[in-house]
Amino acid sequence: MADVLRELQAAIGQSPQSAYVAEAKPLQDEYQKIQDGRRRGPPLLGDILPLVFARLGVGVVHATESGE
């Protein structure tokens, strides 16, 4: 978990502070859905990461069948 936190902090450092509000919007929307009771429990990491990656401009990486 420490490695994940360190990498997330590094990702934050790569974004200009002026972009924080726009990047946070999808995550705030998801959080609000949880608070409104439309979704129970914590959001799934697999649901959050694509939003984070999209906002950071990271492309999709597809694994081959062999896992490479």
HUSUL-V707820 format. One record per helix or strand of 3 or more residues. SS is the DSSP state (@ for helix, = for strand). FROM is the first residue (numbers start at 0). LEN is the number of residues. If there is no record, write none. Layout:
BEGIN
ss->SS from->FROM len->LEN
ss->SS from->FROM len->LEN
END
This chain:
BEGIN
ss->@ from->1 len->13
ss->@ from->16 len->19
ss->@ from->44 len->12
END
